[in-house]
Amino acid sequence: MNLTTAIDRFLDDRTLKRRSPATIARYRAALHAWRDWRARDATASMELTAVTLVELREYVRYLLIEHVPHSTNPRRPAVARRGLSPNAVRSARNIIRALMLFCVESGDLAPEWRVWLQQSRLPSPAIEIQDRAYWDAATVTALCAAAGDDEDGRRCRAAIWLIYESGMRLDELCRLHDADTDRARRRARIVGKGRKKRWVYWGAASATALDAYLAVRRGAGRGRSAARHQRPQQWPGAIGRRAARAD
């Protein structure tokens, strides 16, 4: 089987498994970059069965040491350094690994590939764990104090507390609807990365701020939330973006 055909079949499979468009685009970019790297060698076969573990190791080394970021991107200038970050290399490596395992399951590659890939014979660069910036209680209190007591101010307060206590991402908060929530149990069912559904929970401070906002939220067809999103039941509405600006 041709490598391009294998990639297309893999992407179709992931699309049927409801991976998000952004995830599919990332898979496609990583796999096409690998395919194009192989094609630079005019003598290399583009058949799937011609791929070797030695070659995959060489590609990982190339990404880590030699690759010039954005060197083939028409929208951005090339970066004046060589090598991708360990995170980016690991992501590309994992995508290629997923393709190869898919081909094993489809019967297009020998079963030995599964053993090789599961035994970590395809290297993965070490990633240094770094501390991320976070909101502490003092920051949350200061942000809430800066909000007014009108509808917009209460919307901001509800957003700040929900993000702080539930761990929701900004886009998850903005997509939340009345039907997704269980206010009595202080929880909501959200759709996260990879379209995976999960429950998130919040505490008393979020519940109080949310009740205060909903008490003054204007009804269907009116109010800034409905006007901006065209969805009257989307209850925090624009508070995610307002919280981002406050941060």
Secondary structure, DSSP 8 states (H G I E B T S, - for coil): -BHHHHHHHHHHHHHHTT--HHHHHHHHHHHHHHHHHHHTSTTS--BGGG--HHHHHHHHHHHHHT--TTTT-TTS---SS-S--HHHHHHHHHHHHHHHHHHHHTTSS-THHHHHHHTT-S--------------HHHHHHHHHHS-SSHHHHHHHHHHHHHHHH---HHHHHT--GGGEEGGGTEEEEE-GGG-EEEEE--HHHHHHHHHHHHH---TT-HHHHHHHS-TT-SSTTHHHHHHHH-
